[in-house]
Amino acid sequence: MEVIIVFILFVLAPLAVFRGIKMLRDSSPARERPERASSGASSAMRKSELEALIQDAVIDATAPLAARIDELEREFLLGDGRLDASTLSEAFDDDLAPEASGRNELRARDRA
């Protein structure tokens, strides 16, 4: 029985520790980087490239909104300084228009 305990303590335990260390070293990111560089197929992206990609996506996403704002500003400036309710209901979703009018009624009651 003592032989088995000595074998486990002095052979198997150190062997397990050294194999674990070797496995961690082999799978470390530092080892993978030279392999990627030598293959030439790097999927890394620079910060400036990422920023440019994000900026392009934001511009594309906000372009329709900017065009609608310009259209509403033109209508406001060419008109008498007021926008009619139909224009506003188109600008904001139709389901929001009754809610906005309900708020105005509440404000009018509060003032009175």
Residue frames as a rotation matrix with the C-alpha (Angstrom) as fourth column:
MET 1
0.564 0.826 0.000 0.00
0.826 -0.564 0.000 0.00
0.000 0.000 -1.000 0.00
GLU 2
0.427 -0.488 -0.761 2.84
0.176 -0.781 0.599 2.38
-0.887 -0.390 -0.248 0.85
VAL 3
-0.600 -0.686 0.412 4.39
0.499 0.081 0.863 1.74
-0.625 0.723 0.293 -2.56
ILE 4
-0.051 0.680 0.731 1.24
0.970 -0.141 0.199 2.91
0.238 0.719 -0.653 -4.33
ILE 5
0.825 0.349 -0.444 1.08
0.488 -0.836 0.250 6.12
-0.284 -0.423 -0.860 -2.25
VAL 6
0.009 -0.914 -0.406 4.77
0.118 -0.402 0.908 6.86
-0.993 -0.056 0.104 -2.91
PHE 7
-0.590 -0.188 0.785 4.28
0.754 0.219 0.619 6.15
-0.288 0.957 0.012 -6.63
ILE 8
0.399 0.827 0.397 1.29
0.890 -0.453 0.049 8.51
0.221 0.334 -0.916 -6.80
LEU 9
0.803 -0.062 -0.593 3.03
0.279 -0.840 0.466 11.29
-0.527 -0.539 -0.657 -4.85
PHE 10
0.050 -0.934 -0.353 6.42
-0.147 -0.357 0.923 11.17
-0.988 0.006 -0.155 -6.54
VAL 11
-0.803 -0.347 0.484 5.57
0.384 0.319 0.866 10.03
-0.455 0.882 -0.123 -10.08
LEU 12
-0.224 0.800 0.557 1.96
0.962 0.090 0.257 10.62
0.156 0.593 -0.790 -11.10
ALA 13
0.600 0.478 -0.642 1.42
0.623 -0.783 0.000 13.99
-0.502 -0.399 -0.767 -9.37
PRO 14
-0.151 -0.694 -0.704 4.54
-0.099 -0.698 0.709 15.67
-0.984 0.177 0.037 -10.87
LEU 15
-0.817 -0.117 0.564 3.78
0.497 0.352 0.793 14.06
-0.291 0.929 -0.229 -14.23
ALA 16
0.164 0.962 0.218 0.26
0.986 -0.155 -0.058 15.53
-0.022 0.225 -0.974 -14.20
VAL 17
0.514 -0.031 -0.857 1.60
0.266 -0.945 0.193 18.97
-0.816 -0.327 -0.477 -13.25
PHE 18
-0.507 -0.808 -0.300 4.23
-0.085 -0.300 0.950 18.98
-0.858 0.508 0.083 -16.01
ARG 19
-0.644 0.362 0.674 1.78
0.762 0.384 0.522 17.74
-0.070 0.849 -0.523 -18.65
GLY 20
0.464 0.853 -0.240 -0.68
0.838 -0.510 -0.193 20.48
-0.287 -0.112 -0.951 -17.62
ILE 21
0.209 -0.485 -0.849 2.03
-0.034 -0.871 0.489 23.14
-0.977 -0.073 -0.199 -17.94
LYS 22
-0.803 -0.550 0.231 3.08
0.167 0.165 0.972 21.78
-0.573 0.819 -0.040 -21.35
MET 23
-0.241 0.805 0.542 -0.51
0.970 0.214 0.114 21.74
-0.024 0.553 -0.833 -22.55
LEU 24
0.627 0.466 -0.624 -1.02
0.516 -0.849 -0.115 25.37
-0.584 -0.250 -0.773 -21.45
ARG 25
-0.194 -0.789 -0.583 2.19
-0.141 -0.565 0.813 26.48
-0.971 0.240 -0.002 -23.17
ASP 26
-0.814 -0.126 0.566 1.22
0.474 0.418 0.775 24.75
-0.335 0.899 -0.281 -26.41
SER 27
-0.010 0.915 0.403 -2.21
0.984 -0.062 0.165 26.38
0.176 0.398 -0.900 -26.48
SER 28
-0.067 -0.041 -0.997 -1.08
0.549 -0.836 -0.003 29.90
-0.833 -0.548 0.079 -25.50
PRO 29
0.885 0.465 0.014 -1.89
0.288 -0.524 -0.802 32.81
-0.366 0.714 -0.598 -27.86
ALA 30
0.353 -0.832 -0.428 1.80
-0.646 -0.547 0.532 33.73
-0.677 0.089 -0.731 -28.06
ARG 31
-0.504 -0.530 0.682 2.47
0.059 0.766 0.640 30.48
-0.861 0.363 -0.355 -29.90
GLU 32
0.205 0.702 0.682 -0.38
0.787 0.296 -0.541 31.01
-0.582 0.648 -0.492 -32.34
ARG 33
0.681 0.105 -0.725 0.65
-0.130 -0.957 -0.261 34.48
-0.721 0.271 -0.638 -33.46
PRO 34
-0.365 -0.855 -0.369 3.81
-0.582 -0.100 0.807 33.49
-0.726 0.510 -0.461 -35.38
GLU 35
-0.614 0.195 0.765 1.85
0.519 0.830 0.205 30.76
-0.595 0.523 -0.611 -37.17
ARG 36
0.513 0.858 0.000 -0.77
0.613 -0.367 -0.699 33.28
-0.600 0.359 -0.715 -38.27
ALA 37
0.435 -0.418 -0.798 1.88
-0.465 -0.863 0.198 35.73
-0.771 0.285 -0.569 -39.44
SER 38
-0.647 -0.751 0.130 3.66
-0.300 0.408 0.862 33.08
-0.700 0.519 -0.490 -41.49
SER 39
-0.328 0.591 0.737 0.45
0.749 0.638 -0.179 31.91
-0.576 0.493 -0.652 -43.15
GLY 40
-0.983 -0.129 0.131 -0.38
0.182 -0.787 0.589 35.43
0.027 0.603 0.797 -44.32
ALA 41
-0.245 0.965 0.096 -4.09
0.355 -0.003 0.935 35.05
0.902 0.263 -0.341 -43.56
SER 42
-0.919 -0.111 -0.377 -4.53
0.393 -0.307 -0.867 37.47
-0.020 -0.945 0.326 -40.70
SER 43
-0.046 0.976 0.212 -8.06
0.776 -0.099 0.623 38.30
0.629 0.193 -0.753 -39.65
ALA 44
-0.252 -0.108 -0.962 -6.95
0.837 -0.524 -0.160 41.10
-0.486 -0.845 0.223 -37.32
MET 45
0.403 0.446 0.799 -8.43
0.745 -0.667 -0.003 44.52
0.532 0.596 -0.601 -37.93
ARG 46
-0.725 -0.689 0.013 -6.75
0.580 -0.620 -0.528 47.79
0.372 -0.375 0.849 -37.10
LYS 47
-0.377 0.569 -0.731 -8.46
0.660 -0.388 -0.643 50.33
-0.650 -0.725 -0.229 -34.88
SER 48
-0.637 0.100 -0.764 -8.67
-0.413 -0.881 0.230 52.89
-0.651 0.462 0.603 -37.69
GLU 49
-0.888 0.325 -0.326 -10.29
-0.162 0.441 0.883 50.33
0.431 0.836 -0.339 -40.00
LEU 50
-0.519 0.712 -0.472 -12.84
0.847 0.500 -0.178 49.44
0.110 -0.492 -0.863 -37.34
GLU 51
-0.417 0.333 -0.846 -13.62
0.287 -0.835 -0.470 53.11
-0.863 -0.438 0.252 -36.70
ALA 52
-0.804 0.083 -0.589 -14.08
-0.550 -0.480 0.683 53.73
-0.226 0.873 0.432 -40.43
LEU 53
-0.800 0.525 -0.290 -16.39
0.284 0.758 0.587 50.72
0.528 0.388 -0.756 -40.70
ILE 54
-0.370 0.664 -0.650 -18.49
0.870 0.001 -0.494 51.92
-0.327 -0.748 -0.578 -37.76
GLN 55
-0.548 0.123 -0.827 -18.64
-0.101 -0.992 -0.080 55.47
-0.830 0.040 0.556 -39.12
ASP 56
-0.898 0.214 -0.385 -19.82
-0.388 0.029 0.921 54.22
0.209 0.976 0.057 -42.53
ALA 57
-0.621 0.690 -0.373 -22.50
0.666 0.715 0.214 52.07
0.414 -0.116 -0.903 -40.89
VAL 58
-0.354 0.474 -0.806 -23.74
0.636 -0.511 -0.579 55.01
-0.686 -0.718 -0.121 -38.80
ILE 59
-0.717 0.059 -0.694 -23.89
-0.429 -0.822 0.374 57.31
-0.549 0.566 0.615 -41.83
ASP 60
-0.859 0.405 -0.313 -25.81
-0.090 0.482 0.871 54.67
0.504 0.777 -0.378 -43.81
ALA 61
-0.497 0.688 -0.529 -28.22
0.852 0.502 -0.148 54.10
0.164 -0.524 -0.836 -40.94
THR 62
-0.220 0.395 -0.892 -28.94
0.542 -0.711 -0.448 57.78
-0.811 -0.582 -0.057 -40.28
ALA 63
-0.978 -0.204 0.052 -29.17
0.149 -0.499 0.854 58.90
-0.148 0.842 0.518 -43.92
PRO 64
-0.366 0.904 0.221 -32.96
0.653 0.080 0.753 58.39
0.663 0.420 -0.620 -44.20
LEU 65
0.290 0.441 -0.849 -33.50
0.933 -0.328 0.148 60.24
-0.213 -0.835 -0.507 -40.93
ALA 66
-0.508 -0.559 -0.655 -31.32
0.376 -0.828 0.416 63.15
-0.775 -0.035 0.631 -42.04
ALA 67
-0.914 0.218 0.342 -33.20
0.293 -0.231 0.928 63.35
0.282 0.948 0.147 -45.35
ARG 68
0.029 0.987 -0.158 -36.56
0.850 0.059 0.523 63.41
0.525 -0.150 -0.837 -43.53
ILE 69
0.110 -0.060 -0.992 -35.35
0.778 -0.616 0.124 66.14
-0.618 -0.786 -0.021 -41.17
ASP 70
-0.871 -0.453 -0.191 -34.21
0.215 -0.702 0.679 68.23
-0.442 0.550 0.709 -44.14
GLU 71
-0.615 0.716 0.329 -37.60
0.503 0.036 0.864 67.76
0.607 0.697 -0.382 -45.79
LEU 72
0.300 0.751 -0.588 -39.45
0.942 -0.135 0.308 68.83
0.152 -0.646 -0.748 -42.63
GLU 73
-0.256 -0.463 -0.849 -37.20
0.570 -0.781 0.255 71.85
-0.781 -0.418 0.464 -42.21
ARG 74
-0.972 -0.074 0.222 -37.90
0.231 -0.467 0.854 72.92
0.040 0.881 0.471 -45.81
GLU 75
-0.176 0.981 0.077 -41.66
0.697 0.069 0.714 72.57
0.696 0.179 -0.696 -45.25
PHE 76
0.272 0.238 -0.933 -41.38
0.917 -0.357 0.176 74.55
-0.292 -0.903 -0.315 -42.02
LEU 77
-0.535 -0.582 -0.612 -39.34
0.380 -0.813 0.442 77.36
-0.755 0.004 0.656 -43.57
LEU 78
-0.946 0.188 0.264 -41.43
0.204 -0.285 0.937 77.61
0.251 0.940 0.231 -46.75
GLY 79
-0.060 0.985 -0.159 -44.73
0.809 0.141 0.570 77.52
0.584 -0.094 -0.806 -44.90
ASP 80
0.439 0.334 0.834 -46.08
-0.122 -0.898 0.424 79.95
0.890 -0.288 -0.353 -42.31
GLY 81
-0.421 -0.693 0.585 -43.81
-0.718 -0.139 -0.682 78.60
0.554 -0.707 -0.439 -39.59
ARG 82
-0.065 0.458 0.887 -46.17
-0.800 0.507 -0.320 75.81
-0.596 -0.730 0.333 -38.55
LEU 83
-0.913 -0.163 -0.375 -46.36
-0.351 0.784 0.512 72.21
0.210 0.599 -0.773 -39.58
ASP 84
0.070 0.998 0.005 -49.78
-0.907 0.062 0.417 70.64
0.416 -0.034 0.909 -40.01
ALA 85
0.195 0.090 0.977 -50.77
-0.790 0.605 0.101 67.54
-0.582 -0.791 0.189 -38.06
SER 86
0.979 0.191 0.075 -50.64
-0.109 0.792 -0.601 65.25
-0.174 0.580 0.796 -41.08
THR 87
0.455 -0.885 -0.099 -47.01
-0.372 -0.088 -0.924 66.12
0.809 0.457 -0.369 -41.70
LEU 88
-0.211 -0.528 0.823 -46.15
-0.966 -0.013 -0.256 65.51
0.146 -0.849 -0.507 -38.07
SER 89
0.516 0.451 0.728 -48.02
-0.582 0.809 -0.088 62.21
-0.628 -0.378 0.680 -38.00
GLU 90
0.938 -0.279 -0.206 -45.99
-0.022 0.545 -0.838 61.11
0.347 0.790 0.505 -41.03
ALA 91
0.127 -0.953 0.274 -42.76
-0.624 -0.292 -0.725 62.27
0.771 -0.079 -0.632 -39.40
PHE 92
-0.689 -0.201 0.696 -43.50
-0.693 0.463 -0.552 60.40
-0.212 -0.863 -0.458 -36.20
ASP 93
-0.940 0.326 -0.097 -45.33
0.268 0.886 0.379 57.11
0.209 0.330 -0.920 -36.38
ASP 94
-0.328 0.909 0.257 -49.13
-0.239 -0.344 0.908 57.32
0.914 0.237 0.330 -36.64
ASP 95
0.289 0.463 -0.838 -49.52
0.643 0.555 0.528 55.52
0.710 -0.691 -0.137 -33.34
LEU 96
-0.528 -0.540 -0.655 -47.66
0.847 -0.386 -0.365 58.33
-0.055 -0.748 0.661 -31.57
ALA 97
-0.758 0.228 0.612 -49.80
0.091 -0.891 0.445 61.14
0.646 0.393 0.654 -32.95
PRO 98
0.355 0.934 0.024 -52.90
0.121 -0.071 0.990 60.45
0.927 -0.349 -0.138 -30.75
GLU 99
0.309 -0.322 -0.895 -50.65
0.941 0.237 0.239 60.14
0.135 -0.916 0.377 -27.71
ALA 100
-0.767 -0.639 0.059 -49.12
0.632 -0.769 -0.097 63.54
0.107 -0.037 0.994 -28.43
SER 101
-0.407 0.689 0.600 -52.54
-0.103 -0.687 0.719 65.14
0.907 0.231 0.351 -28.84
GLY 102
0.546 0.579 -0.606 -53.64
0.499 0.356 0.790 63.57
0.673 -0.733 -0.094 -25.54
ARG 103
-0.218 -0.710 -0.670 -50.67
0.975 -0.191 -0.114 65.16
-0.047 -0.678 0.733 -23.83
ASN 104
-0.855 -0.085 0.511 -51.57
0.218 -0.954 0.206 68.53
0.470 0.288 0.834 -25.28
GLU 105
0.151 0.977 0.151 -55.12
0.031 -0.158 0.987 68.19
0.988 -0.144 -0.054 -23.91
LEU 106
0.450 -0.054 -0.891 -53.72
0.851 0.328 0.410 67.36
0.270 -0.943 0.193 -20.48
ARG 107
-0.651 -0.742 -0.162 -51.45
0.759 -0.634 -0.146 70.40
0.006 -0.217 0.976 -20.60
ALA 108
-0.571 0.513 0.641 -54.37
-0.016 -0.788 0.616 72.60
0.821 0.342 0.458 -21.62
ARG 109
0.521 0.786 -0.334 -56.41
0.312 0.189 0.931 71.30
0.795 -0.589 -0.146 -18.66
ASP 110
0.097 -0.576 -0.812 -53.50
0.995 0.087 0.057 71.88
0.038 -0.813 0.581 -16.29
ARG 111
-0.836 -0.452 0.310 -53.13
0.477 -0.879 0.002 75.48
0.272 0.150 0.951 -17.44
ALA 112
-0.250 0.842 0.478 -56.82
0.003 -0.493 0.870 76.24
0.968 0.219 0.121 -17.03
